């Protein structure tokens, strides 16, 4: 992958490419080729300043993030599945052989419960514990038994400290890299040199194979079990066995545009890629200053590793890097490896390495019984086909619905689906002799549908809005999940009373969500046109009977036959004085300019009746 190079002028203490023989690397298995790199979507959720990386046996990525106050845990497709808040800003991170999550926190290392983040214990004493690695068993070293030893770089003390799986110091004083400054007559004036130290400060004791200039990253090459120390300011990778014996050096300070020599400007971490059978294949070294990852062919014995490729650009686009701080090669599935890089602008940049798994899977063109699944394929020539799996249960692989599609296919339309049903899809690549990628990255969508909306009218009125019903019962077909607005309007001498069914309110307007078939009823009743002393009546006689001496019977504007009969038969038979006043509005507060009429007749047998804006016919 092309990159923009930052050229610098450096006077190095050691500029030669170190080519001494070593035991590191074992037997050569043939030259490696540059990885086929695919830029994948970043891991961004919850990230602020992602710093150091570790992976558990399930493919979850643990990321220390000081400004996010702890550790973010992502699954293999970038979803934030857990977060631990740490008491002190976290630094390096690794898993102990016993399963504890180990995190450097300045002057000590803390062992955490990997499920809860609870602190279990602390160990070590450092000036500045920077990076941590553990010799532990995983899928890439199925033969060699892991020692469980823990290696922690101290970037201010210029050493690597060694501990066992019980967090006790490991004595490496017999190794060639121990006590480098212990020359007869020299005073150990600046600190005590402990038995578990590897290396020393080259600025004090000179440039030696066993001295460091700000050692940053440490890693265990799992086939040999040897320790690799990334010596940042000297621009070198230095190799040791676990007993503290120096083995080899790769690289020197600087930049070689022609890649005749292995040179680093400010390397910070290293990790390794293995074949499906566990053979060491490539080494990946992060150069923070150059903002790229250098890839070396590691199939020969170190230090005879050779340059293969530089991955990434300096920039802000996806796949570019700015001041990256760590890298990790995903080793859970060797046939579908990933390279994770903690990026300086707040995310994990993800690269596929001969990546087989289709990515950027989406769903569109969703209809009642069909939808389309879309994806992008990696650049790997190993892919021979694509399979699409469908399930109605989240997390379940389900049934292969596509057969084997061509390796160039980038979409699939699924048909004969049930309406308004959620389906989960997994896209997998086929490679080799009908072998599938095993990781699951599901997407889901719900098909659309049509549901009946039934509107009943009870009384004299109508319904309008997103659906209309002028009378009786009306049935219409509506799109699933549509929001249907219904407004009830009373007709003639009636009033709206309220809704029942799937819309239960006394408000004239209601909203129905069409997530199933729905039934609503709008109720209307005749207006009570007569009011006296705050009480309503549906006929004049009842209002007169209830009125007190001096009361005013208020009548709604309009014409009012009784609801019980077509005419009013009113008899004023009591010895009281009553006023009948018409023309009122619906609130019975104003009768300006209006009048009322009753159909029928009225008799005055006793008392007094005064009529205002009121007629009997």
C-alpha positions in Angstrom: 0.0 0.0 0.0 1.4 3.4 -1.0 2.1 6.0 1.7 3.3 9.5 2.1 6.8 9.4 3.6 8.1 11.9 6.2 11.8 12.4 5.5 14.0 13.4 8.4 17.7 13.9 9.1 18.9 11.8 12.0 22.3 11.2 13.5 22.0 7.7 14.8 24.2 6.0 17.4 23.9 2.8 15.5 23.1 3.0 11.8 24.1 -0.3 10.4 21.7 -3.2 9.7 22.5 -5.8 12.3 23.1 -9.2 10.7 24.5 -11.4 13.4 23.2 -15.0 13.5 20.7 -16.1 16.0 18.5 -19.0 17.1 15.4 -16.9 16.6 13.0 -17.8 13.8 13.9 -21.5 13.5 13.7 -23.2 10.1 12.8 -21.1 7.1 9.6 -22.2 5.5 9.8 -20.2 2.3 9.4 -16.5 1.5 6.2 -14.7 2.4 4.3 -12.4 0.2 2.9 -8.9 1.0 -0.5 -9.2 2.7 -3.7 -8.4 0.7 -4.9 -5.4 2.7 -8.6 -4.3 2.8 -9.6 -1.2 4.6 -12.6 -2.1 6.8 -14.9 0.1 8.9 -13.4 1.7 12.0 -14.2 0.8 15.6 -15.4 4.1 17.0 -18.2 3.6 19.6 -17.1 5.1 23.0 -13.6 5.8 21.9 -11.7 9.0 22.8 -8.0 8.2 23.0 -7.6 4.4 22.2 -4.1 3.5 23.2 -3.1 -0.2 23.8 -4.8 -3.3 22.5 -5.3 -6.9 23.7 -7.5 -9.8 22.4 -9.2 -12.6 24.3 -9.8 -16.1 23.0 -13.3 -15.1 21.6 -12.1 -12.4 19.4 -13.1 -9.5 21.7 -10.7 -6.5 21.5 -9.8 -4.8 24.8 -8.7 -1.2 24.4 -7.2 1.1 27.1 -8.5 4.6 26.6 -7.2 7.0 29.2 -9.5 9.9 28.3 -12.5 7.5 28.3 -11.5 6.7 31.9 -10.7 3.0 31.4 -11.0 0.1 29.1 -13.4 -0.4 26.2 -14.3 -3.9 25.0 -15.4 -4.4 21.4 -16.7 -7.6 19.8 -15.3 -8.7 16.4 -17.5 -6.4 14.4 -16.9 -3.2 16.4 -19.8 -3.1 18.8 -19.0 -1.8 22.3 -20.0 -4.6 24.6 -18.4 -3.6 27.9 -16.5 -0.8 29.6 -14.4 -0.9 32.8 -13.5 2.3 34.6 -10.0 2.1 36.1 -8.8 3.9 39.3 -5.7 5.2 37.4 -5.2 6.0 33.7 -4.5 2.6 32.0 -1.6 2.0 29.7 -0.4 -1.4 28.4 -2.8 -4.3 28.5 -2.6 -8.1 28.1 -4.2 -11.3 29.3 -2.3 -13.5 31.9 -2.1 -17.2 31.4 -4.5 -17.6 34.3 -7.1 -15.4 32.6 -6.6 -12.2 34.5 -6.6 -8.9 32.6 -3.3 -7.2 33.3 -3.0 -3.4 32.9 0.0 -1.1 33.5 -0.9 1.9 35.7 2.3 4.0 36.0 4.3 2.6 38.8 2.6 -0.8 39.0 0.6 -3.4 37.1 -3.0 -4.3 38.2 -4.7 -7.6 37.7 -8.4 -7.2 36.9 -11.3 -9.6 36.5 -11.9 -9.7 32.7 -15.6 -9.9 33.1 -16.3 -7.1 35.6 -13.1 -5.1 35.6 -12.8 -5.5 39.4 -9.3 -5.1 40.8 -7.8 -8.3 42.2 -4.3 -7.3 43.0 -1.3 -5.2 42.1 2.3 -6.1 41.5 5.7 -4.7 40.4 7.5 -1.5 41.0 8.3 0.7 38.0 9.4 4.2 37.1 6.9 4.1 34.2 5.4 0.8 33.2 4.6 1.2 29.5 3.8 -2.0 27.7 3.0 -5.6 28.7 3.0 -8.9 27.0 2.5 -12.5 28.2 3.6 -15.9 26.9 0.2 -17.6 26.8 -1.3 -20.4 24.7 -3.6 -19.6 21.9 -4.4 -20.9 18.4 -1.1 -19.7 16.9 1.1 -21.8 19.1 -0.6 -25.2 19.4 2.7 -27.2 20.0 4.9 -25.2 22.3 3.8 -25.0 25.9 3.5 -21.4 27.1 5.5 -20.4 30.2 3.0 -17.8 31.4 5.8 -15.3 32.0 4.9 -11.6 32.0 7.2 -9.0 30.4 6.7 -5.3 31.2 8.7 -2.5 29.5 9.7 0.4 31.8 10.2 3.3 29.4 11.8 5.6 32.0 14.0 2.9 33.6 15.2 1.5 30.2 14.6 -2.1 31.2 12.1 -4.9 30.8 10.9 -6.6 34.0 10.0 -10.3 34.1 7.3 -11.9 36.3 5.8 -15.4 36.5 2.1 -16.3 36.3 1.8 -15.8 40.0 3.1 -12.2 39.6 6.4 -12.9 41.4 9.8 -11.7 40.1 11.6 -14.1 37.7 15.3 -14.3 38.2 17.1 -13.7 34.8 20.4 -12.6 36.3 22.2 -15.4 34.6 21.2 -14.1 31.1 23.6 -12.0 29.0 21.2 -9.0 29.0 21.3 -8.7 32.8 23.1 -5.9 34.8 24.7 -4.5 31.7 26.3 -1.6 33.7 27.9 -3.9 36.2 31.4 -3.2 35.1 34.1 -3.4 37.8 34.7 0.0 39.4 31.4 1.5 38.1 29.0 2.8 40.8 25.3 1.9 40.6 24.4 5.4 41.6 21.0 5.8 40.2 19.0 2.7 41.3 19.1 -0.8 42.5 19.4 -3.3 39.6 17.0 -6.2 40.4 17.3 -9.8 39.3 14.3 -9.7 37.1 15.6 -6.9 34.8 16.5 -7.4 31.1 18.6 -4.6 29.5 19.8 -1.2 30.6 20.1 2.4 29.7 22.3 3.0 26.6 22.6 6.7 27.2 24.5 5.9 30.4 26.3 2.6 29.6 26.7 3.0 25.8 25.2 1.4 22.7 25.2 -2.3 23.2 23.1 -5.2 22.1 21.7 -5.4 25.7 21.1 -1.7 26.2 17.9 0.2 25.4 17.0 3.8 24.4 13.3 4.1 25.6 12.1 0.5 25.1 8.3 0.7 24.2 6.6 -2.4 22.9 7.3 -6.0 24.0 6.0 -9.1 22.3 6.4 -12.9 22.5 6.9 -14.7 19.2 4.8 -17.7 19.9 6.6 -20.4 17.8 10.0 -19.8 19.5 8.8 -18.2 22.7 11.4 -15.5 22.3 10.9 -11.9 23.5 11.0 -9.0 21.0 11.6 -5.6 22.5 10.8 -2.5 20.3 13.6 0.0 21.2 11.9 3.2 20.1 14.7 5.8 20.0 17.3 3.5 18.6 14.9 2.3 15.9 15.5 -1.4 16.5 13.9 -4.7 17.3 15.9 -6.6 19.8 15.4 -10.3 20.5 16.0 -12.3 23.7 15.1 -15.7 25.0 13.0 -15.8 28.2 16.1 -16.5 30.3 17.4 -13.0 29.4 20.0 -14.0 26.8 20.5 -11.7 23.8 19.8 -13.3 20.4 19.6 -10.8 17.6 18.8 -7.2 16.4 16.8 -6.0 13.4 16.8 -2.5 12.1 18.4 0.9 12.7 17.4 4.5 13.1 16.2 6.4 10.0 14.2 6.0 6.9 15.2 4.1 3.7 13.0 5.1 0.8 14.3 2.1 -1.3 13.9 -0.4 1.6 17.3 -1.9 1.1 17.7 -1.7 4.8 15.2 -2.1 7.7 15.0 1.3 9.3 12.5 2.8 11.7 12.0 6.4 12.8 10.0 5.8 16.0 8.8 2.2 16.3 6.4 1.5 19.1 4.9 -2.0 18.9 5.2 -5.3 17.0 2.9 -8.3 16.4 3.1 -11.4 14.3 0.9 -13.2 11.8 0.9 -17.0 11.5 -0.3 -19.4 8.8 -3.4 -21.6 9.4 -1.0 -24.3 10.7 0.7 -22.0 13.2 3.9 -21.2 11.2 5.3 -17.7 11.6 4.7 -15.8 8.4 4.9 -12.0 8.8 5.9 -9.4 11.4 4.0 -6.0 11.7 5.9 -3.1 13.2 4.1 0.2 14.0 6.2 3.3 13.3 4.4 6.2 15.1 6.4 9.0 13.5 5.9 7.7 10.0 2.3 6.8 10.7 2.4 3.5 9.0 2.8 -0.2 9.7 5.9 -1.9 8.2 5.4 -5.5 7.2 8.4 -7.9 7.2 8.8 -11.4 5.8 9.5 -13.4 9.0 9.7 -16.9 7.4 13.5 -16.9 7.8 15.6 -16.8 10.9 16.0 -13.3 12.4 17.7 -11.0 11.7 17.4 -12.0 8.0 13.8 -10.7 7.8 13.0 -8.6 4.7 10.7 -5.7 3.9 7.4 -6.6 2.2 5.1 -3.6 2.4 4.2 -0.4 4.3 0.5 -0.2 5.2 -1.4 3.1 5.4 -1.2 6.8 4.7 -0.7 9.8 6.9 -4.1 11.5 6.9 -7.7 11.6 8.1 -9.5 9.3 5.7 -10.5 5.8 6.8 -7.3 3.6 6.5 -5.1 6.6 7.2 -3.2 7.0 10.4 -2.1 10.0 12.6 0.3 9.3 15.5 -0.8 5.7 16.0 0.1 4.1 19.3 -0.4 0.3 19.1 -1.3 -2.5 16.7 -2.7 -6.0 17.1 -3.0 -8.9 14.6 -6.3 -10.7 15.2 -5.3 -14.4 15.5 -8.6 -16.0 16.4 -9.3 -17.1 12.8 -5.9 -17.4 10.9 -7.8 -17.7 7.6 -9.5 -14.4 8.1 -7.0 -12.2 9.9 -7.4 -8.5 10.8 -4.9 -5.8 11.8 -6.1 -3.3 14.4 -4.3 0.0 14.9 -5.2 2.5 17.6 -5.3 5.7 15.7 -4.5 9.2 17.0 -7.8 10.7 15.9 -9.9 8.6 18.2 -10.7 5.3 16.7 -9.4 1.8 15.9 -8.5 1.6 12.3 -9.2 -1.9 10.9 -7.4 -3.7 8.0 -8.3 -7.1 6.6 -5.2 -9.2 6.0 -6.1 -11.5 3.1 -9.5 -10.9 4.5 -12.2 -13.2 3.3 -15.2 -12.0 5.2 -17.5 -9.7 3.2 -18.0 -6.4 4.9 -20.2 -3.2 4.9 -23.3 -5.4 4.8 -26.5 -3.5 4.4 -30.2 -4.1 3.5 -32.3 -1.9 1.2 -35.3 -2.2 -1.1 -37.4 -3.5 1.7 -40.9 -4.5 0.6 -43.8 -6.6 1.9 -42.3 -9.9 0.9 -38.8 -9.0 -0.5 -35.6 -7.2 0.4 -32.1 -6.9 -0.9 -28.8 -7.7 1.0 -25.7 -5.7 -0.2 -22.0 -6.1 0.8 -18.5 -5.5 -0.3 -15.9 -8.2 -1.0 -12.3 -8.2 0.1 -9.5 -8.2 -2.4 -8.5 -11.8 -1.6 -8.3 -14.0 -4.7 -8.9 -17.0 -2.4 -12.7 -16.4 -2.3 -14.5 -18.8 -4.6 -18.1 -17.9 -3.7 -20.6 -16.2 -1.4 -23.4 -17.6 0.8 -26.3 -15.7 2.3 -27.9 -17.1 5.5 -31.3 -16.0 6.9 -32.7 -16.4 10.3 -35.7 -15.0 12.3 -33.6 -15.2 15.5 -30.9 -12.7 16.3 -27.5 -14.4 16.6 -28.6 -17.6 14.9 -27.0 -18.4 11.6 -30.2 -19.8 10.1 -30.6 -21.3 6.6 -28.6 -20.8 3.5 -31.1 -19.1 1.1 -28.7 -18.2 -1.7 -26.8 -21.3 -2.5 -23.3 -20.4 -3.6 -23.2 -17.1 -5.4 -20.2 -16.0 -7.6 -17.3 -14.5 -5.7 -18.0 -11.2 -7.6 -21.6 -11.0 -6.3 -22.3 -7.9 -4.2 -26.0 -8.2 -3.6 -28.8 -10.7 -3.2 -32.6 -10.2 -3.4 -34.5 -12.5 -1.0 -38.1 -13.3 -1.9 -41.2 -15.1 -0.6 -40.8 -13.5 2.8 -43.6 -13.0 5.4 -44.9 -9.5 5.7 -44.0 -7.4 8.7 -41.4 -9.9 9.9 -37.8 -9.2 11.1 -35.1 -11.2 9.3 -31.4 -11.5 10.2 -28.8 -12.0 7.5 -25.2 -13.2 7.6 -23.0 -13.0 4.5 -20.1 -15.5 4.4 -17.3 -16.1 1.9 -16.5 -19.6 0.6 -12.8 -20.4 0.0 -10.6 -23.5 -0.6 -12.4 -26.8 -0.8 -15.9 -25.5 0.1 -14.7 -23.9 3.4 -16.7 -21.0 4.9 -15.5 -18.1 6.9 -16.9 -18.6 10.4 -17.3 -15.2 11.9 -20.9 -13.8 12.1 -21.7 -10.1 11.4 -25.5 -9.9 11.1 -27.7 -7.2 9.7 -31.5 -7.2 10.1 -34.6 -5.6 8.6 -38.3 -5.9 9.0 -40.4 -6.4 5.9 -43.3 -4.0 5.3 -46.9 -5.0 5.2 -50.6 -4.0 4.8 -53.0 -4.0 7.7 -56.8 -3.3 7.8 -58.1 -0.3 9.6 -61.8 -0.5 10.6 -63.6 2.6 11.6 -67.1 2.4 13.2 -69.4 5.4 13.6 -71.9 5.3 16.4 -74.3 8.2 16.2 -74.5 11.2 13.9 -71.0 12.2 12.7 -68.1 11.4 10.5 -64.3 10.8 10.6 -61.7 12.4 8.4 -57.9 12.6 8.3 -55.4 10.0 7.0 -58.4 7.7 6.6 -62.0 8.8 6.1 -65.4 7.3 7.1 -68.5 9.3 6.2 -71.0 6.9 7.8 -71.5 3.4 9.1 -68.4 1.2 9.1 -65.4 1.8 6.8 -62.4 -0.6 6.2 -59.2 0.5 4.5 -55.8 -1.1 3.9 -52.9 0.8 5.5 -49.1 0.5 5.2 -47.4 -1.2 8.2 -46.0 1.2 10.8 -47.9 4.1 9.3 -49.2 6.8 11.7 -52.9 7.3 10.9 -54.4 10.6 12.1 -58.2 10.4 12.7 -60.5 13.4 13.5 -64.1 12.9 14.5 -66.7 15.6 13.5 -70.2 15.7 14.9 -73.1 16.3 12.5 -76.4 18.1 12.9 -77.6 18.4 16.5 -75.0 16.0 18.0 -71.8 16.1 19.9 -68.7 13.8 19.9 -68.4 11.7 23.0 -65.0 9.8 22.4 -63.1 6.9 20.9 -63.0 3.3 21.9 -61.0 0.3 20.6 -57.5 0.8 19.4 -57.9 4.6 20.0 -59.2 5.3 23.5 -59.5 9.0 24.2 -62.2 11.8 24.5 -60.1 14.1 22.2 -61.6 14.6 18.8 -58.2 13.6 17.1 -56.4 10.4 17.8 -53.3 8.7 16.1 -53.3 5.0 15.3 -50.0 3.1 14.7 -50.5 0.4 12.1 -48.3 -2.3 13.6 -51.3 -4.8 13.3 -54.9 -4.7 12.1 -56.8 -2.0 14.1 -60.4 -1.2 15.0 -61.7 2.1 16.3 -65.2 3.4 17.1 -66.2 7.0 17.2 -69.3 7.8 19.5 -71.6 10.7 18.9 -74.7 11.7 20.9 -77.5 14.2 20.6 -76.8 17.6 22.1 -78.5 18.4 25.4 -79.9 21.8 24.3 -81.4 23.0 27.6 -79.5 24.1 30.7 -80.8 25.4 33.9 -78.9 26.1 37.1 -75.8 24.2 35.7 -77.7 21.0 34.8 -78.4 19.9 31.2 -81.6 18.4 29.8 -82.7 17.1 26.4 -86.2 18.6 26.4 -87.9 21.8 27.6 -90.4 20.2 29.9 -87.7 18.5 32.0 -85.8 21.7 32.2 -88.9 23.6 33.4 -89.7 21.0 36.0 -86.2 21.3 37.5 -86.1 25.1 37.4 -86.4 27.1 40.6 -88.4 30.3 41.0 -86.4 33.0 39.1 -84.2 30.6 37.1 -83.2 31.1 33.5 -83.5 28.2 31.2 -80.8 28.6 28.6 -81.3 27.1 25.2 -78.7 26.4 22.5 -79.1 28.3 19.2 -81.0 26.3 16.6 -84.1 24.3 16.3 -84.8 21.7 19.0 -87.3 18.9 19.0 -87.2 16.6 21.9 -84.9 13.6 21.6 -87.8 11.5 22.8 -90.4 12.8 20.5 -90.6 15.0 17.4 -92.4 17.8 19.2 -92.2 19.6 22.5 -95.3 19.5 24.8 -94.4 21.9 27.6 -96.8 22.8 30.4 -96.0 25.5 32.8 -97.9 24.3 35.8 -96.0 25.6 38.8 -96.4 28.9 40.6 -93.0 30.2 39.8 -91.4 32.7 37.5 -89.1 31.2 34.8 -87.2 32.9 31.9 -86.6 30.9 28.7 -83.6 32.4 26.9 -82.4 31.1 23.5 -79.5 31.6 21.1 -76.7 30.3 23.3 -73.4 29.0 22.0 -72.1 25.6 22.9 -70.5 26.9 26.1 -73.8 28.5 27.2 -71.9 31.7 27.9 -73.0 34.0 25.0 -76.3 34.4 23.0 -75.4 37.5 21.2 -77.4 37.8 17.9 -78.8 34.3 17.8 -82.1 32.6 18.7 -83.6 29.2 19.4 -86.8 27.4 18.2 -88.6 24.5 19.6 -91.1 22.5 17.6 -94.4 21.8 19.4 -96.5 23.8 21.8 -96.4 25.2 25.4 -99.3 25.7 27.9 -99.3 28.2 30.7 -101.4 26.9 33.6 -99.7 28.6 36.5 -96.9 30.9 37.3 -95.0 33.1 34.8 -92.9 32.3 31.7 -90.8 35.0 30.0 -89.3 34.1 26.6 -86.2 35.9 25.1 -84.8 35.1 21.7 -86.9 32.0 21.8 -89.8 30.8 19.7 -92.3 28.0 19.8 -93.8 26.7 16.6 
